[in-house]
Amino acid sequence: MTATKPAGNIDFIPNDPLAESADPMRVESAHREQVGQVARFRFRAGAPASNTYRPGTMEFLHWQSREAALDTLDAFAACAGPLEAWAPDVRGQLEVVPNAGDDLNASYDRRSLSFFVSRNADGAICSGASTDVVSHETGHAILDSLRPDLWNSALPEHAAFHEAFGDCMAILVALNDGETRLALLRQPGGLDAENFVESLAEELSDAVRRTLGPAHPASRPRHALNSFRWELPSRLPTTGGPDVLTGEVHSFARIFTGCFYDTLRNIFAAQSGRTSEDLGNAARIAGKLLIDGARSALERPRLFEEAGTAMLVADQAVNAGRNLAAIREAFDAHGIVLSVTPGIHRTLAFADLLHKLSLTRQVSLSGLHPMLDGVVAEAPVFVGGESGIGYSVIDVDSSETPAIEEEVRFFVQTLLAREAIGFGSEQMQNVTHTVRLVGAMRVLQRLRFQ
C-alpha cells in the first residue's frame, strides 16, 4: 500500500481519547485511497469529504476510524512489508464500519471491522474513535491473513494469541508515529513505567466501568507492562475482575502481550542511543520478530511458547541472533522458558506446509450445556517432527490428546460464562460462536472476534 496522502486535512486522535500524556488530537493529511495488489479496505458510499470535524460527529468518526485502520497497515508494512491479501475467507476488500450500532464493543468477522457507539448520560462513546481499538481489530484481520488456521481453533491459548496480537499491533501503531514516540520518551520512566502506549483502550474500558461496574473484566485498560506469569489456562478461573489473571482469552492474552512488550523494551535498552529514532528502530525489529513468529509458530496447544521459539529462530536468521537474550529474558519474566537452541532451523516454507494440512480432532461438548449435547468443537492435531537439523519429518503427535480435550472444554466454559455462544441469537455482538451443521456433525464455530 502506498503511503502518499492527499491535500485534504482531517482531525485525528493518534492514540486513545482518554490516553494520559499522549499527543492530543491533531490536524494531519489523510491517506490517499489504496491502490495496487494489497490487502485493501472498503469504506461505505457517501462518506464525508476530508475536513476537520468535531469529535463525536459521524463525519469525524468516519475519518478517525479510516485513518487508524490505514495506519495499522502502515505499521505492519514498516516491520514486514505490505500485507498482500486478507484471509482466504475474506471476499475482496474488508469493510470498515464506523457505526455498526449501539454497543460498548468492536469486532472483526471476516467481512468487516465494525465499531459501535454507546450513548448514555455522559454522552457518546465511539469505539472507532480510539486508534487503540481500531488497530487491535485490524490486528485480528492481519493475523487471520497470516494464520487462517487459527480461526476455528477451540484451544484457549490460540484465541488468546489472537487477542494478544491485536494488542501488540496497537503498540506498534503507536510507536510507528514520531510524535507519539517523543511524547513517550518525555514521560518519567519512559517504556519502563506505566504509560499511554502500553495501556490500551482507556476510553472504552472507562465506559465499561461506568456502565457495568468496576468488577467487570474489561473495566480497566489492558496493560502490556505487567507481571503476569504463564499458567495452564484450564487451571485458572473462567472469569474474574480486571486485575485477576483468568483463562478467558482477553485476560490470558496479557501474558503474551507482556512478553512482546518486554522484548521491545529489552531491544531498546540494548541500543546505544535513546532517541525517538532508536525507539522506532527497536519497535520495527520487535514487530518483525512478532510477525515472523506468528507466521511460523507450530500449532501446538502452547502457542505462546511456540511463537516465542519462532521469534528466536527468526532473530537468528534475520539479525544473526543479536536479540536472543532480549527475547529469552522477556518470556522468562512471564514464566515461559524458551529452550530451542539457535542451531535448530525451522523454515517458513515447512511451517506453511504444516499450517495448510489443517488436521483437526473433534472434542465432545456434551454435558457442558443442554444445547451443546451432541455438539463437537475442533482443535488442531499437531503434526511435525524433528531431525538433527530441524523439522523435516511429518508425523502426528497424539500424546497431548487428553490435555487438549480438557482445554477445549474449558474454553467453551469461558464462552458460556460470557454468554458468547449464539444458540439462535448470532447477531448479538457479545456472541462470538455458533453451532453449525457440518456434514452429519453439529460443530461449534467462530463468528467473530470481539
N, C-alpha and C positions, 0 to 999 in steps of 0.2 A: 504494500500500500504506500502510495506517495504521501509525504508529509507536507506538501505545499498547501498554502492556505489562501483564501480569498481576501478581498479588501474589507469585507463586512466584519464589524466588531460585535462582540457579544459580552454580556456579563457572565462570569464563570467562577464557581467556588472550587478551588483546586484540591480540597480535602473533604471535610465534613462541615456542615453548617455550625455545629457546636464544638468543633475542634479547638481546644485552647492553645494559644500561642502560634497557631498556624497562620499563614498568609490569609488575609480576608478575601472576600470577593474582589475580583479584578476584571478589568476590561482586556480582552485579548481577541486576536483574529481567529475566526472559526476555520475548521478544517474544510478543505475542498471536498467535493463528492469523490468517493473512492473509485478508482479505475484499475484495470488490469486483472490478471488471474490470481486473485487473492480472496481470502475469506471476507465477505462484504456484508454490511448491514443494509436493511431496508427501513426507511422512515415513512410514516403514513403520509398520504397525499394531503395537500392543503396546509403544509407546515408554514409557520410564520416566517417572514423574511428575517435574515440575521440582523439583530439590533440589540440594544441594551434594554432589557425588560426588567420590571420589578420582580424580585424573588416572591414566589408564591403564585405567580400567574402561570397559566398554562403555556404561554409563549416562552417564558423563562425556562420552565421545566423541559420543554422540548429541546432547547439548545443545550441546557446543562447536561441532560442525560445523553444526548448525542455526542457531545464533546468528551464526556467521561468514558463512554464506550470506545470511541476512536483513540483516546489517549491510552487505553488499555492495550489496544493492538500496537500502538507505537512503542509502549514499554516492552511488550513481548518481542517486537522486531529488534529493539535495541539490544536484547540479550541473545536472540536466536535467529534473527532474520524474519521476513514476513511470514505470517501464518497463511498457508496456501489454500486451505479449504476448511469448512466446518465438518462436523462428524458426518459419516455417510447417510445417517437418517435425517439430517437437516436438508430439506429440499430447497436448493437455491440460497437466497440471502436470508439472513436471520433478522427478523423484525425487532425493532426497539419500540416498546410501547410505554410512553412516559406516564400515562394514567390509565391503568387497567381496571380501576375500581376502588372501592373503599376497603382498606385493609392496612395493617401495620406489617408490611411484607414486601418481598421481591422474589422473583422466580426465574428459572431457566427451564424450558420444557422441550427443547429441540425444534421449536417453531419460533420462539420469541424470547427476548429478555423483557420481562414485564415488571413494572414498578407501580406503586399504589399510593393513593392519597387518603389519609385518615384525618377526618375533621372532628374536633372536639371544642370544648370551651376555650382552650388555649390557642386555637387556630388550626391551620392545616399542616400536617406532617407529610412531606412528599419524599418517599424513599429514593426516587430518582434525582433528588436534589443533592444527594451525597455521592461524591466521587468514590468514596469507600465502598458504598453499597453497589454502585453500578459496576465498578471494576471487579468486585467479588463475583457478581453474577456472570460477568463476561469471562472471568476466570473459569467458572464451571464450563462454559461453552468451549473455551480453549482446551481445557483438559479433556473434554469429551471428544474433541477433534484428534488429540494425541492418543487417547486411550478409550475408544468407544466400548471396549470390552468391559470396562468398569461400570457401565451404566446400570445394568440389572443385577450386579453382584449384591447378594444379601449378607455379605460379611461386614461387620461394623467398622473395621479398620479401613476397608475400601471406601465406604461412604464418607468416613471421617477424613480420609486423604483428599477427597473431592472438596470438602469444606475448607480444609487447610490450604489447598492450592489456591482457592479463591481469595483467602485472606493474604496469602503470600503475594498474589498478583496486586492486591490493593497496596501493599507495602512497596512493591516495585514501581507501580504507577506514581506513588508519592515521590519516590527517590529519583524518578526519571525527570522530575521538574526541578530546575535550578533554584528557583526562588524558595521552594519548599526545603531543599537541602540546606540553603543558607539559614532559613528560619530555625531548622532543627539544630544546626551546629551552634546557633546563638544561645540555645537553651542550656542552663546549668546541667551538666551530666551528659548532654548530647544523646547518643543512642543508648547509653548505659543507664539512663533514668527514664521513668515513665514519661512518655511523650505522645504527641498527637499523631505520629506516624505509626507507632506500634499499637496504639489504641484505635479500635475500629468501630465505625458506625455509631458515633456518640449520640447523634440526634435521635435515631431510630430506637436505640436502647433506652434513652431517656423517656421517650414516648411510651415505650412498653412499661417502664417503671411507673409512670404516672397513670397509665390506663389499667394495667394488670397487676400492679403491686411489686414491691421490691424483692419478693421471693421468687418471681418468675425467672427461669434460667436466662432469659435474654434481657433482663432489666439493667444490666451493666454492659459496657463495651467489652468485647473480647480483646485480650492483651497478648501480643506476641512476646513481650518481655514478661516471662512467667517462670515459675519454679516447678511446674507440674512434671511428674515423672511417670514413665510408662508403667501401666499395669494391664493385665489381661482384661479387655473391656467387659467380658461377661462376668467378671468378678466385682464389677463396680455397680453402683445403683443405676436404675434405669432413668432416673431424673433427680434433680436437686437444684439448689439455688445457684446464683451466678458465680459464687466463689468456690463451689464444690466441683471436683472432677467426677464426672459420671461417664457411663458408657454410651450415652446419647451422642450422636455423631458430632454435633456442633460443639459440645463441651469437650469431647475426647480429641477433636481436631487441634485443640490448643497445644497439645504435646508436640505434634509435628511442626506447627507454626512456630513454636518456641525453638525447635531445632534449627529451622531455617533462619530465623531472626538472629540467633546466636552465631550461626555460621557466618552470616553477613557481618555481625559485629566483630567476630574474630578476624575475618579477612581485612576489614577496615583498620583494626588495631595493629595488624602486622605491616601495614603500609608505612612508608617513610613520611608521608605528608598527612595533613588533617584538613585539607581544603574541600570545598564543595566538589571539585573535580575528582579528588581522591575518593570521596564518598560515592559519587556517581559511578566510578570505575568499580568499586567494591560491590555495588548493587548489581551491576551488569555481570560481573563474574559469578556472584552468588545466584543470580537469576538464570544464567546459562546452566549452571550445575543443577539447579532445581528442575529446569525443563528437560535436560538430558536424563536426569534421574527418573523423572516421571515417565519419559518415553520408554526407558529400557528396564524399569523395575519389574522383576518377575512377579507373577500374580499369586503369590503365596498369601496366606492369611495375615502374616506380619508385614504388611505393606510399608509401614513406616521404616522398618529396618531394611527392607529391600530397596526402597527409594534412597535411603542414606548410603547403602552399599553401592548402588548405581552412581551416586554422586561422587564417591571415592574413585570409582573406575573412570568416570568422565574426567575428573580432575587429573588423574594420571595420564589420560590420553591427550587432553587439551592443554593442560597447564604444567606438564611434567611433574605433577604431584606437589606443587608448591603449597596447596591448600589442604593437604591431607590431615594435618594436625588440627586445622581450624574446623574441619568437618567432624572429625572424631570427637574432639572436645565438646563441640556443641551437642552432639547426640548423646554423649556420655552424661552430660549435665541433666539430661531428661530421662536417664535410665535406659538408654538404648545403646548397647555395645556393638560397634561395627567391627567385625572380626576378619573381613576379607583382606587378603594380602594384595598389595599393588600389582604383583605379577599376574594375578588372575585376570583373565581378559574375557569380558562378555561383549560381543559385538552387537550393535544396534540392529543389524540385519537379522541376527539369530533371535534376539528378543522379539522383533516384529513377527518372525515366524511363529514363535510360541503364542503371542497375542492372537494371531489370526486363527490358530487352531480352535480357540473358543470352546474348549471342552468344559462341560458343566456337570454337576451332580444335583439331584433333586433331594431336598430335605423336607420331610413331612412337617406341617404346621398344625396337625391335629392336636387338640387339647389346649391350644392357646386361647381360642375364642370360638364360639359356636359357628360363626360364619367362616372360619378357617378350617373346619374339619374337611378332610379330603383335599385340601389345597397344599401345594408344594411351593417352596422358594428355591431359587437356583444359586449355587455357589460354584466358583471355578474349581476345576480339577487341576492341581499343579502338575505341569509337565516340565521336565528338564533333566539334568544330569550333568555331572562334572567329569572332565578328563583332566589330565595333568596340566593342560594349558587353558582350560576354560570350559564353557558349556557347549558340548558338541554332541551329546547322545541324548535322544529324546526318550523318556520313559515316564510312566505315571506313578506318582507318589501317593499311595493310599494310607500311609501311616497317620496322616492328620485327620482322617475321616471323623472319628468320634468328637474331637475338639471342634471341628468345623460345624458339625450338626448342632452342638451346644451353642456356638456363637451365632449361627443363623437364627436359631430360635430366640436367642437373647435380643438380636437386632429387631426382630419382629415384635418382641415385647416392648422395646422402646418406641416403635411406631404406634403400638396400641396405646401406650401411655400418653402419647401426643395426639391421639385420635387422627393419625395421619394415613390410615387406610380407608379408602373411599366407601366401600360397601353401598354403592349407589349414589354417593354424593361427591363424585370425582371433580366437580367444578369448584368446590370449596378450596381456597388457597392454602389451608393448612394440610390438605391431602396431598401426599407425595406418591402414594402407591394405590394400586387397584388389583382386583383379581380378574384375570382374563383366561378364556379357554384357548389353549394351545394344543392342537390335535385333540387327544382324548383327555388331556390333563388340565386341571384348573391351577393356574400359576400366578403367584404374586409378582407383579411387575411394576417398575418405576414409571411414574407420570412426569415428574419434575423434581428438580432441586429447588428448595425454597428456604 
